[in-house]
Amino acid sequence: MIDVGMLENVGQNGGTDMEQLKELPQRHQRILALIPNGSETMITRVELVKLSGLSDRDVYQILNDLTMKYDIPIGSSRDCN
């Protein structure tokens, strides 16, 4: 399960700011836009693959880039309950 952190906090403590979000590659923006806020509305990577039309490998790499390269806080859980 994937849950994006509150984007208004992005940019604090040296992270990515809203202007930098606009400069993300198009595919990264598309995946980020599909991720809902809050743990009540989590989405699985499989769902992101279906909605985006990208491969699982591509979605995995984009999620990794968003967190590691662009410092965008995305939470995850292996517990589907």
C-alpha positions in Angstrom: 0.0 0.0 0.0 1.2 3.5 -0.8 0.3 6.7 0.9 1.8 10.1 0.0 2.6 12.5 2.8 1.1 15.9 3.0 2.5 17.8 0.1 2.3 21.2 1.8 5.1 19.9 4.0 7.3 19.0 1.0 10.2 21.4 0.8 10.7 21.8 4.5 14.0 20.7 5.9 15.7 20.7 2.5 13.2 18.7 0.7 11.4 19.3 -2.6 9.4 22.5 -3.0 6.2 22.9 -5.1 8.1 24.5 -8.0 10.4 21.5 -8.2 7.3 19.2 -8.2 6.3 20.9 -11.5 9.7 20.0 -12.9 9.3 16.3 -12.3 9.3 14.1 -15.4 5.8 13.7 -16.8 5.6 10.0 -15.8 6.6 10.9 -12.2 3.9 13.6 -12.1 1.3 11.2 -13.4 2.1 8.6 -10.7 2.3 11.2 -7.9 -1.1 12.6 -9.0 -2.7 9.1 -8.7 -1.5 8.6 -5.1 -4.2 9.7 -2.7 -3.5 11.5 0.7 -4.2 9.7 3.9 -4.1 6.2 5.2 -7.9 5.8 4.7 -7.5 6.0 0.9 -4.3 4.0 0.3 -3.6 2.6 -3.2 -1.6 -0.5 -4.1 1.3 -0.5 -6.6 -0.8 -3.0 -8.7 -3.6 -0.4 -8.8 -1.1 2.3 -9.9 0.1 0.0 -12.7 -3.5 -0.5 -13.9 -4.4 3.2 -13.7 -1.2 4.5 -15.3 -0.7 1.9 -18.0 3.0 1.6 -17.0 4.8 -1.6 -16.1 5.2 -2.7 -12.5 8.9 -2.2 -12.9 8.4 1.3 -14.1 6.0 2.2 -11.3 8.4 0.7 -8.7 11.3 2.8 -10.1 9.2 6.0 -10.2 8.1 5.5 -6.6 11.7 4.9 -5.6 12.8 8.1 -7.5 10.1 10.1 -5.9 11.2 9.2 -2.4 15.0 8.9 -2.9 15.9 11.3 -5.6 13.2 14.0 -5.2 12.7 13.7 -1.4 8.9 13.3 -1.7 7.5 11.6 1.4 5.6 8.5 0.3 4.6 6.0 3.0 4.1 2.3 2.4 2.9 -0.7 4.2 2.8 -4.4 3.4 -0.2 -4.9 5.6 -3.3 -4.8 3.4 -5.8 -4.9 6.4 
